[in-house]
Amino acid sequence: MTNALYSLPMGGFDLDSQNRPLRTTLEFDPTSFEQVKEERFSDRALIDRIVGVGVAAHEGQLFGWVNQLLGLLTAIGYLTLVVTSALMWWRRRPQGALGAPPALANGPRLASFVIGLVVILGILLPTLGLSLVFVLLAEQALRRLAPEASRWLGLAPTASPRAALR
């Protein structure tokens, strides 16, 4: 048996290997301690097996050190992508500006669909919705109160409240 933890919850052993495809569950009658059931990984439902293999691969337990090396190389790749993209932006941006692309003159054809999708996701995922509302409010405040920062970000500043009073 490989790296198994033994427990006796409700009359059963759960031979709990980190590699989920190696797991076995044994159930015993609590009074006579006779084995009632043995369930191996291959006996489980298809969705349980798929999830078990996916979790074992995600944790780096499926193929041993090869799986862990693949995870390490993926993490190094992501880190390299983040660093090099920031460096490329920094070198190519115009001096004194963020370097965001200009707004499109004509809105894209899918704009209403995308806005609707974002609204639906904002309702279904309230934390996302609240953060999007916060960003929109912060952008509007920045446009009104700090026109220079607004220009630097590539946003057209709106009229400030002071200009409206004059």
PEQUI-V494672 format. One record per backbone hydrogen bond with DSSP energy under -1.0 kcal/mol. NH is the residue of the N-H (numbers start at 1). CO is the residue of the C=O. E is the energy in kcal/mol with one decimal. If there is no record, write none. Layout:
# PEQUI-V494672
nh:co:e
NH:CO:E
NH:CO:E
This chain:
# PEQUI-V494672
nh:co:e
13:26:-2.9
15:24:-2.4
16:5:-1.5
16:14:-1.4
17:15:-1.1
20:18:-1.1
22:19:-2.5
23:20:-1.9
24:15:-1.4
25:39:-2.8
26:13:-3.0
27:37:-3.0
28:11:-4.8
29:34:-2.6
33:29:-2.5
36:27:-3.4
37:27:-1.7
39:25:-3.2
43:40:-1.3
44:41:-1.2
49:45:-2.1
50:46:-2.6
51:47:-2.5
52:48:-2.4
53:49:-2.5
54:50:-2.4
55:51:-2.8
56:52:-2.3
57:53:-2.4
58:54:-2.4
59:55:-2.4
61:56:-2.8
62:56:-1.1
66:63:-1.2
68:64:-1.7
69:65:-2.5
70:66:-2.2
71:67:-1.9
72:68:-2.3
73:69:-2.8
74:70:-2.1
75:71:-2.3
76:72:-2.5
77:73:-2.3
78:74:-2.4
79:75:-2.4
80:76:-2.5
81:77:-2.4
82:78:-2.4
83:79:-2.4
84:80:-2.8
85:81:-2.0
86:82:-1.8
87:83:-2.2
88:84:-2.6
89:85:-2.3
90:86:-2.4
91:87:-2.1
92:88:-1.7
93:89:-1.7
97:94:-1.5
98:152:-2.6
111:108:-1.6
114:110:-2.8
115:111:-2.7
116:112:-2.4
117:113:-2.6
118:114:-2.6
119:115:-2.4
120:116:-2.5
121:117:-2.7
122:118:-2.5
123:119:-1.7
124:120:-2.6
125:121:-2.7
129:125:-2.3
130:126:-2.9
131:127:-2.1
132:128:-2.4
133:129:-2.2
134:130:-2.4
135:131:-2.3
136:132:-2.4
137:133:-2.5
138:134:-2.6
139:135:-2.5
140:136:-2.2
141:137:-2.4
142:138:-2.5
143:139:-2.4
144:140:-1.8
145:141:-3.0
146:142:-2.1
150:146:-2.2
151:147:-2.4
152:148:-2.3
153:149:-2.0
154:151:-1.2
155:150:-2.8
164:160:-1.3
